[in-house]
């Protein structure tokens, strides 16, 4: 490698590091404990669940993160939040989901520690509730192991977390498939969380991820909608022949919130080892994308939130604004 190439690579790494350090400082303030995955309070005495005063918190921390060309086993850790976290399990979650009531699954992005995820989840829940307009909704906060310390090899770290996000889409697809069939589902993701969701939607329509196809997780007629904010996937990955070309087959509609000033997404194309395409969260679909998608392009609704969000990437800039909650209302609550 010549001097110019080495200098260019170093510049890209340093630029990405500086931007993400500014965006993710709060994530560094809460270091995860060595084995902290979810809070560990005892289960409440009552077996009855109040669906409107709490939510489910599910972690894939103990599910395999390397597939080795074999279908991995989904091993979720589950808590119930109701004025505090309480231990539960996946069977309890499935048995206590209320039939016909929409289920909203929130998926965070990269560099989110276990402690940060558990502390922010109740705020996200209250924010979703602020847009209820009297309607019911059940939330599952989906936590995947996205935390890595920020290092000078940040570009490599981002790539690795992107691959891990896609793998966790396998578990998200299984979760959706195991919910009651009459429960409509809205998948809400931020940054690399939208890659988790894209991977899941792709597999729910029979797609293959990193050499693995889920043997039975399918949409099977379920109503599914999705919301992407700060989406860290290439703008053309939903197109025919691209990475997640089956994803749009799984949804009624997809709302993408675009921010032309998002600093992390501005340097997304510089990620190594190759120059990537522009991210969906910054550009939305291009005219070429819509032409390639044909009739499926009509499923994608884009909303430019640049003026509301500005030069920011963190998901709380989206999920603490009442105006954003109202914008998503028809998706979160599956309003026809």
N, C-alpha and C positions, 0 to 999 in steps of 0.2 A: 504494500500500500504506500503510495507516495505521500509527500508532506501535505499537499493540498487536500487529498482525500481524508487524511487523519484530522486535519484542522476542521474540515467541514463536519465530520462526524462529531468531534468534540464540541463544536459550536451548537449543533442540534441538541446534544445531550444537555449542555448547560442551559440552553434556552428553555427546554422542556422542564428541566429541574426547577429553574427560577419561577416559572409560571405556576407549576403545580405546588411548589412550596407556599406560594402566596395564597393559592386557592384552598389548600388542605391543611393549613396551620392548625386549625381546630382539631383535625383528626389526629395530629401528632400529640396533642395535649393529653389525650386519653390513651395511654399504652395498654394493650390487652394483657391480661394476666396470662401466665404460661399455659393454662388449660381453661381459660374462661371462654365459654361459648354462649351460655344463656344464664340468666339469674337462677338461683337455686333455692327459692322459698318453697315451703311445703304446700301441698294442694289444699284448697279451701274445704271446709266441712261439707258445704252443699254441693250436690251433684248437678244442680240446675244451672244453666248458663244464661246470663243476661246478655243477649246479642247486641244490645244498643249501648252498653256501658263498658264493653271491653272488646279485645281482639285476640287473635292467635299469633304466636311468634314461633316461626319454624326455622331451624338452622340445618344446613347440610354439612356442617363441620365434620361430622363423623362418617359421611358418605365418601366412597373412594373418589379421589380427584385425579387419578391416572387410570385410563380405561384399559390399556394393554390389549386392545382389540377384542375385549370381552364386555358383554353387557354388565354394568356394575349394579350392585345392590343398593337401593335407596334406604338409607338409615337415618331418618330425620330425628332431630331433637326438638321437642315441642314444649312450649309454655303457654299459659293463658294469662293475659294481662287484664286485671280488673281492680283498679286502684292498687296496683302492684303486681309483680310477676309470681306465678304459681306453677310448679311442675305439673306437667300433663304428659300425654303421649299421643301418637298419631291416630290410634284407634278412637280415642276420646274426641279428637278433632273431627274425624269423619262422622262419628255418631251424633255429634252435637251441632253440626252444620244444619241450619234450618232450610228445608226444601223450598224451592222456588224463590228464595230471597237472594238477590245478587251477591256474589263473592268478589271482592276486590283484592287482588294480590299485588302488593307493593314490593318492588325489587330495587335495591340500592345499587350504586356504582362501585368503582374500585377505591382502594385505600380507606375503607371503612372498618374500623376495629370492632370486635364484638361489643365492647363497652359502649362505644359511640352508637352503634346500631340499636342496642337495647335502650339507651337513653333518649334517642330521637324518635323511636317508633311511636310512643304515646302522643307526641306532638303531631306526627303525620296522621294518626287516627283522629285526633280532635279536629285537624284541618279538613279531613274528608267529611267529618260530621257537620262542619260548618256549611256545607253545600247541600245538605240532605233535603231541604224543603219538605220535611215531613216524611220522606221515604226511608225505607230500611235498606241496610247494606251490611254485610259481614266482611271484616278485613283479616287477611293473613299477611303478616310481614315476613317476607321470604329473605332470610339472611344466608348468603353464601360466603365462603372464606376468601374475601377480597383484600385482606390486609397484607401489605408488605411494607417494611420500613423504606422511606424514600432515600435512595442512594444515588451516587453519580452515574450508575447504570440504569437510570430511570427509564430510558427508552426500551431496554430489554425487559424491565419489570412490567411496563405497561403492556408489552406484547404477551408476556406470559400470563398476565391477569386476563387479557382478552381471550386467550385459549381456555383458561379456566372458566371464564364466564360462559363460553359456548358449551363446555362440558356440563355445567350446572343447569343448562337448559334441558338436559336429559331428565333431571330430577323434577324440574318445574313441570315438564310435560306429564310425568307420572302423577304428580300432585293434582294437576287439573283433571286428568282422566279418572282419578279415584274419588273426586267430589261427586255428590248426587247429580245425576244426569239432568235433572230439571233445574239446577242452579246455573243461571247465566254467570259468566265470569268476565271481569275486566282486569287486564294485566297492565299495571302502571310501572314504568321503569325510567331510571335516570342514568345517563352516561353508559357505562358498560352493563348496567342493568337492562338496557334495551337489547344488548347482545344476548343476554340470558333469555330474554323473552323471544327474540327472533329465532333463536335456536329451538326453543320449545315449540313455537308455532310451526316451524319447519318440520319438526318431528311428528307433531300431531296430525300432519297431512302426509305422513309416510316418508319424510325426508331423512337423509343420512348426515350425521355429524361426526367428523373426525374418524370415519371408518365404522361408526356404530349406528345402527338403526334400532330404535326402541321396538321390542317385539310385539307390544300390544297397545301402547298409549296412542290413542287416536281421538280426534274431535268427536266423531259419532253424532253429528247433528247438533252439538251443544252451541248455544249462542256465546260468542266470544268477541270482545272488543279490546282495543289496546290504546294506550297513551304513551308516547315517547317524549321525554324532555332531555335536552342536551345529548341527543343520541350519538353515541360513539360507535357507529357502524358506517361502512362506506355507503355513499348515497345510492349505489347501484346494486347492492347486495340482495335486494328483493326482486331483481329482474330475472327473467327466464335464463337458465343456465348459470346463474350466479350462486353465491354461497347459501342463501336462504330463499331460494326461488319458490319453495312451497308455502312459505309463511303466510302470504296473503290469502291462500286458499282456506286458512283456518279462521279468519276473522270476518265479521260483518263490516267493520270499519276500523281505521287506524288514524288517530289524531297525533300529528307530529308538531311539537312546539319548537320553532327554529329561532336561533339567536345569532345574528351575524357578527356580534361582538364578543362571543364567548372565547376567552383567551386560550383555554385548553383545546378547544376544537379548532382554533386557528392554526395550531401547530400539529394537529392530528395527522395531516399528510406527511409530516417529517419522520414519523415513527419508523424505526429500523426493523428489518434490514433493507427494506425497499421503500421507495416513495409510494405512498398509498393515495387513493382517491380522496376527494373531499368528504367530510362526514355529513350524514343525513341531518344531524342536529344544527348544522350551520347553513346548509344550502337548500335543504329539502330535496324533493325529486327534481331532476332537470327535465327539460323538454324531451330529451332523448330517452330518459327513464320512462316517462309517461307513454311515449310512443311504443317502447319495448313492452311495457306492461299491458297495453291495450285496454280492454274493459276493466281489468283489475285496478287500473290507476284510479278509477272512480271510488274505490274504497278508501283512498288516502286523502285525508283532509289536513291541510297545513295552516298553521297560525303563526305569524311572525310576532314574537314577544320581545324583540330586541329593545324596544323603548321601555318595557316594564322591567326587564332583567338587567340590561346593560352589560358592563364588562365583568361578568361573574359566571361561574360554572357550578358552584355547589348546589346540591338539590334543595336545600332549605330556602334558597332564593326563589324557588318555584313553589315549594310545598308549605309556605307560610303566608302566602298572599291570598286573601279572600277572593280577589278577582280571578285568580287562577283556578281556585276550587270551583267557582261558578262556571268558568269556561269548560271545565271537565265534567260538569254535573251529569249530562246525558250519557256520558261514558261510564262514570263511576256507578251510577244508579240504573244503568241499562234502560233508560227511558226510550220508548219506541218513537 
